[in-house]
Structures are given as C-alpha cells and as structure tokens.
Amino acid sequence: MAGKMVEGNLDILIEGGTLITMGEGDDIIDDPRIGIAGGRIVFVESGLFGTSGTYRAAEIIDARGSIVMPGLINTHTHLPMICFRGMADDLPLMSWLNGHIFPAEARYVNRDMVYAGSLLAMAEMILSGTTTFCDSYFFESSVAHAAMASGMRAVVALGFIDVQVLDSPERSRQLEIAEGFISRWSSRSPLVTPALCCHSPYTCSPETLTAVKGAARKAGVPFVIHLAETKEEIHLLRERYNRTPVGHLKDLVVLDGKTMAVHCNWLDEEDMDIMAGADVKVCHNPESNMKLAAGMAHIPSLLDRGVRVGLGTDGCASNNDLDMFREMGTAARIHKVIEMDPTVMDAATVLRMATLDGARVLGLDDRTGSIEPGKEADIILVDLRKPHLTPVHNCRSQLVYAASGADVATSIIGGKIVMKDRKLLTIDPASAMSEVRKIAAVIAADRIAR
C-alpha cells in the first residue's frame, strides 16, 4: 500500500511486525509503519521503502513480534447480560428464555445495572481485541454512556418487545420513544451510532415491527432482529401467519439493506434468496447457537448468494464470553464438519467476517474494518511471542485457529490507545468487576429467598 507524504506531527507511529490490512487488496506488509493523527490513519507503508516524509510522533509503538490488524467487530451482543453469566446454563432456548431470562430481566434490569454490566463487558471486549460492537437491549442509553466512557466504537440498538417488561414502551408510544432515542444519539459522540431492534417476529406484533422499522428507515439507521433462530419460531410463525419468519417480514416490508438479521439458523432456500435479493445483512453467532442447541445458520450458502455476514458473540448469558477470537475459530470449524468439507469457511473468509465484513454489516465500513489511509484508527496488536503461536507459517490461520483474546497486547480505537501491554487505560477493571459482583449478589440472595 502506497504511503502518503507527511510533514509535521503524528499522534502515534506504529513500527514493525506484520500488518494485515484487511483492505480491498487484503495486503500483508512486513515491517510496516503506520502513522496516526487526529484519530485517523495518515499513511501505511513498508518500513523498508518508506516515503512518509518528515514527522515527529508523540508516541511510538514497537510492534516487532506482533501481528498488526484491524480491531475485531462484534456485530451482535447483549452486553448487560454479563450480569446473568452462568445463571441458567444447559437449557434449550425457549426454556432458557421464558423460564429464566425474561423473568430475570423483568426483576433486575434497570439503568444502573445496564451501565455496570456494559462497562465490565467492554473491559472484556477491549482485553480480547474487539474495538467495535453492536448491542441490542433495553435502557440502551446507559450502554451508549458506557461506550463513551470506555472509548469503544458502538452501534447501540434500543430494544422493543411486546412482552411488557423493562422499559419496553406501550405500543402507542413506540414511535415517540424510537425517534427520541435516535435524535439523542445521532450526534452525541462520533463513536456512537444509534439503531433500533425488535426482539423477534414471534415476540413483536406486525404493528410493532412496521412501526419500529419505519422509524429506523426514516432516520437511515440500522434495524436489528433475531430471525429464524429456532424450530419453535418456524412453527409459531406458520401457525400465526402461514409464513416462514423471513416470508412474514417480507410481507411487512421490513427487509432491506439496513436490516441486520441475527442467527438465521432455520432458513430454507427461498428464505435465503429473499434475503439476498433484499440485501439483508446477517449476524452469525455460532457459539451461542451451539450452546443453546438452537441450530446453525447455513453460512456457506448465504455467502454463495452474496449475503454479507458478520460475526457476533451474542450475550454472556448464552455464550458465555465475548472473545471474538474464539468465535472466529468456532465459525471456521463448525461449518467444515457440517459440510464435511475442510475447505469451506477458510481462515481468510472468517477473518474478513470479523473485520471488514463486520463493518459492512454495521454500515461502518467507511470508518473502520481495515487499516487504510483516511480510515479511523481502530487497530490491535497480537503478540506472537508465545509457545502456542510459534512458528508462523500463515498469519491468517494463526489468528483464526491458534490465537485467543488473551494474546492481544495493545488496542487503539479512534486513534486513542485504550489498552497498552494488557493494561486497560479507560476502564478500571477492579471497580467494574466489583459493581457487577454486587448485582450478582443481589440476584443470588433474591433467588434463594424465593
């Protein structure tokens, strides 16, 4: 990648290591130099043939022995549910959801809980290499405030559901609430993008689905929905509307290029064709799907149709972690055994799903997802100087099949260093853990009392 002449000062200069740009050329550059100023990447070049001119850097990062790459993008999660981690494991999805999660949310979720849980979740994500996420939950302004405090890039999707719990508004106020949330967060922070979420076609009425999607479409923001997650959902929608979930949303004119469909485990061929034709984006969450035995999306078929797919962890109540490196490894492996074909979902494809394609799913690919001049500097350094990462024959394979979040040494978001040498700089992890432990203690005591 050609460098750009620079005269003056840089905020950060990264030197050395091996760079995976994840740009359109998908370049790998040995011994790179990356200049960052004003939150953006100013130049990317090989240190052997640099043309960057005269500059001074406020901070120089030595990346020798590391892979330098774009920060990972978690396209679907429910961060506050970190407070429920391990609370209801080894259950089928409908029992888990109706018997445990919905009651717990109705009883324990409030603005303070959402903020505390989100902040701890962001600490976990930064430590494991995620720089951008899309969260869908209730009291979503608290998630946005936590993102601003942590310095993470966030798409925050306010949740709507027709089960009367939490701050889910009465149907008559849905449009007012949706528009107010979008207005409040559209220009509040350059790191925060508002969005709207309907829980699913079986928990939201046609009126709710069309009203919330209409508000999202009017504002030009993403619309998120869990779709075709379980066999039970397929049966429910057949009984109610004589349609598949995808067919139902098509009838309601909810599907378009800014619709993000999560899970998509039980799509038939017609469903996949409809989604491809409408340019619907897909968020693939293999570990959560496996743990809940909900099914598995047929990602190779979606990719063959040109559907854009990103990776997500889902929430910690169903995964139970936020490590996108583990998610990449699982995504690559599970489809090989399903297809009985070791060539599907190769390391390069999965790595792109966790970076540039994840950014495309969120509509942020003009800002992040690759390391190229003009883009915002969302960059991580993965330390290869470890036994389980030695030797390196193929950088992409090493990241997908051998690395973990614990191998990330440094994280930069929007040109700001948020973790250096495994030390968080924007979040006090001890304090964040203490707050969530207090919430967990209240939940535990209450459950015993009942």
N, C-alpha and C positions, 0 to 999 in steps of 0.2 A: 504494500500500500504506500503510495507516494506521500512524502512528508510535505509540510507547509512551512514556508519561511516565517520565522517568528523573531521579532525584535522586542525585548522588554522582559517583563517578569511573568513567571508561572507560579501558580499556587502549589502544584505538585508535579514532580517529574518521576515517572516510574522507569527504571532501567534494569535490563537483564531478564533472564528467564526465557520462557517460551510463551508467546502470545497466540491465543486462539481468538480471532476477531469475531467470528460468527456473522460477518457481513455477507453480502451477496456473493463475494468471491470465496468466502469461508477460508480466509488465509490463515496459515500458521507462520509466524515470524519468530525466528530465533534471535535472541539478544536484542529485543525491541527497546525503543524509547517512546514513551507516551507522555505528551505534555498536556496539562490540565490547567485551565484558567477560567474564572468566572463560572465554575460549575460544569463547564463543557470540555470536551476533548478538542484540543487545538491541533495537535498533529500526532500521527502514528507512523513510526519509521523503524527501519533496522538500525541498530546502533553501529553496525559495520559500515553502513553507507548513509549516514545521517546528513540531512540537508536543512536542519531546523534553525540554523542561524544562531544569533547571539541571544542568550536569555539567562536569567537567574531564577532559581526555584526556591520558594520558601521552604519546601520540604522535598527531599529526595528519598524515594523508596527503592531499596535494593531488592530486586525480585529474583536474584540468582537462586537457582534451585527450586523455582516455583513455576507453575502454570498461571499465567495472567489471562483472565477471561471475563466476559460479562457476568454481572451478578445474576443469580438464578431468579426466575419469576414463578411464583406460586399463584396459579390462576384461580384457585378455589380453596377457601378455608372458612372456618368459623372460629376466629381467634379466642373469643371469650370462653369457649367451651373447654379451654385448657383447665378451667376450674373443675370440670367433670372428668378429667383424665383418669381412666381406670375405674370409674364409678359403676359402670354397667357393661362389663365385657362378656364375650362369648354368648351373645344373643342374636337371634335373627333381627333384621332391620325393623320390622313393624313392631315386634315386642320391645325392642330397644327404644324405639321412638315413642310409642304410645304408652308403654308401661313405665318408662324411666325418664327419658329426656324431656318430653313435653311437660310432665308434672314437675320436674326439677326446674325447668326454665320458668314455669309459672310461679314457682315458690321463691326462687333465689335470685333470679336475674334482675338487676337494676343498673342504673348508670355507673355507680361506683364499682360494682362487680365487673361490668363490661370493660371499664378503663383498666382496672388492675389486671384482669386476665389478659387483655390485649397487650399491655406493656410487657408482661412476662413472656407472652408468645412472641413478641417482636425481639426480645432478647434472644430467645431460642433460634429464631429465624436468622438474625444477623450472625450469630455464632456459627450457623451452619450454611452460610453463603447466600441466603436469599436477600435480595435488595428491593424487590417489588412484590406486592401481593394484592389479591382481590379478596376482600372479606364481605360476607353476607350475613347480617344478623340484625338484632334489634338494638335500640339505643345507639345507632351507628355513629352518631356524632361523637360519642365517647371513644370509639375506635379511631376516628379521624384525629381527635385531640391527642391520643396516644401516639399515632403515627407522626404527628408534628413534633412531639417531644422526643421521639426516638430518632427522627431523621430518615425514616423509611418512606419509600415511594408506595403509594397506596391507591387502589380503587376501592372505595367504600360504598357498599350497596345496602341501602336501607331495606329491611325485610318486611314483607306483607304476607299475611296468612289469615284465613277466615276462621281459624280456631281462636277464640277470644282469650288470648294470653298476652302478657307483657305489654308493650306499648303499641301493639297492633291496633290501628285506629278503626273506629266504626266506618262502615263502607261509605257513608255519606261524607266522611272527611278524608278519604284516601287521596283524592286529587290534591286537596289543600296541603296535606302533610308531605306528599311526594314533591310537589312544586316548591314548597318551602325549604325542604332539605336540599334540593338541587341548587336553589338560589343561594342558600347559606354557604355551600361548599364549592361553588363553581370558581370562585376567585379568591378563596381564603388563603390557600397555600399552593405554590407551584408543585408540591409533592403529592397533593391530594386531588383525586378525581371522583366526583360523586357518581353514583349509579343507583339503580333500583332493582329489587329482587322480589319475585313471587316464589314462595316456597316450592310449590309443585302444582301440576294440573289437578291433582286429587284433593289438595287442601285449600285451593283457591277457586272461587266460583268463576264462571265466564265473565261476569261483570267486573270482578277484581282484576282478572288477567288483562282484560281490554283497557280498563282504566289506568292501571299502573304502566302497562306497555305504552299506552297513548301518551302518558306524561313523559316517559323516557324518550319516546320518539320525538316528541315536540322539542325537548331540550337537547336532543342529539347525544344522549348518554347511554352507556351500556345497560342492558336488561338481562338479569341472571335468573335462571330457573333450573331446579332439579328436574330431570326429564328421563322417563323410561328407566328408572333405577331398579325396580323390582318386577317380578312376575305379577305380584299382587296389584301393582299400579296398572299394569296392562289390563288385568281382569276388571278392575274398578272402572276404568275409562270405557271399556267395552260395554259394561252394564249400564253406565250412565248416558253415554253419548253414541254408542255403537261406532266408536273410532279408536284408533291407537292414540296414545298421548301426542305423538307428532301430528297425526291427522287432525286431532282436536285443536291443537294450536294453529295449524294451517287454516282451519275453518274460521278461527278467531282473528286471523291476520296478525299474529304475534311474531311470526318467524321472519327475520331479516338479518342483514349483515351486522347489526349491533345486538343480536340475541346470542347470549352465551348459555349453551345447554350443558348441564353438568351431569356426569355419569353416563347416560345413554347406553345402558347395558343390554336393553332388550329391543333393539331396533330391527325391523325387517328390511328387506331390500327396498321396498317402496319408501319407507321412512328415511333411509339413507339418501335416496335420490331426492326426496323433498328437501332435506336439509342442505344437500349440496346445491340444489337449484336456488335456494333462498340465501345462500352464503352464511348459514348459521355456523357459529364457532362452537367448538366442543372443548370441555374441560375434563380431562381424563384423570381419575383418582384410583389407581389400581390397588393400593394397599388398603384403603378403606373398603373398597368393593370386596376384596378378598376376605377381610376380617369379618365383615357382616354377611358373607356368602350371598351377596346381593346379585352377583352375576359379573360379567366382564364385557365392556364395550368392544366391538369388533373394529378396533382402531385401524388395522391394515386396510380394511375395506373402505373406511371413511377417508383415509389418506389417498387411496387409489382414486376416489371420486373428487379429490381436490379440496376436501374439507380441511380447514385449518384447525389443528389440535394443539392445545397446551396441556401441561401437567399441573396437577394440584395435589395437596396432601389431604384435603378435607379437614375437619376439626379434630382436635386431640381426643375427643370422646369416642371417636370411631377409628383412629389410625394406629397408634396413639402418639405420634410425634410429628414434627414439622420439618423433617430433614429431607430436602429435595434431592440430595444425592442418593439416599435410599430409594426414593420414589423413582428416580431415573433407572436404577438397577433393576427394580421390580418391573417397571414398564417394559424394559428391554427383554427380560427373561420370561415373563408370564405369557407373552404372545408367541414366543418361539415354541413353547410346549403346547399351547392351544392349537397352533397351526401345524405342529410337528415339522417346523421349518426353521433351522438356525439362522437363516439369512434375513428373516423379517425383523423389523424394528431394530436395525443396526445402531451402533453407538452414535454415529453421526446424526441419524434421524432423531433419536431420543434427546441428545444434547441440544439440538435445534428446538425441539418442543419445550425444553426447559429454559430457553433463552429467547432467541429472535421470534420464534413462532408463538411463544407465550406472550411476548409483547404485541404481536399482531392480533392475537385473540382479545387482548385488553384494549386494543386501539391505541397503543403507546409506542408503536414501532418507529415513529418519527423521533422519539426521545431516547429510547433505551432498547436493550436486547442485543446490541452489538457494540463493538469498540471501533468507532469510525469518527473522523473529524466532523465536528458540528453536533454530534450527539452528546447528551448529558453523560457525565462520567459516573456510571454505575459499574464498578469494577471490583472483582475479588482476586485474591492471590491464594492459590492452593499449594501448600508446602509439600514437595515431593520427596523430601529428605527423610523418608521413613521406610522401615523394612517392607511394609505391605504395599508400598508404591515404587519398589525397586525390583528390576530395572524398568525403563520406559521404552517400549517399542512403538506404542501408538498412544498419543496423548488423549484422544477422544475415548478410546477403550479404557484407558486408565481411570478417567473421570467417572465413567458410567459403571464399570464393573469392579473397581477396586477402591475408589476414594469414598470418604464419608464426610459429613458436615464438619466433623472434628478436625479435618485436615485444612480447613480454611483458616489462614493466618491473619489476613487483612481484608477489610471491606470498606469500599468507598461508595457513597450514594450522593448523587448530585454534586460531585466534586468535594464532598466533605468526608473526611475519614471518620467512620463510626466505630470501627474496631481496628486495633493495631496490635500485632503479636498476641492475638487471642484475648486482648483486654477490651471490653466494651467501653466506649467513650461517651455515649449519650444516655445510657441506662445504667442504674446501679442494680446489678442482678440480685444482690443480697436483699435489698429493700423490696424489689419486685417479687421475689420468692416469698418473703415474709408476709406480704399483703395477701397473696394467694393462699398461703397456708392458713391464715386467719379465716378466709372464706371457706376453705375446705373443712376446717374445724367446726364451723357453724353448721355446715351441711351434715357432717358426720354425727354431731350431737343431736341434731333435729331428727335424723333418720333413726337413731337409736331410741329416742323418746317416743317416736311414733310406732 
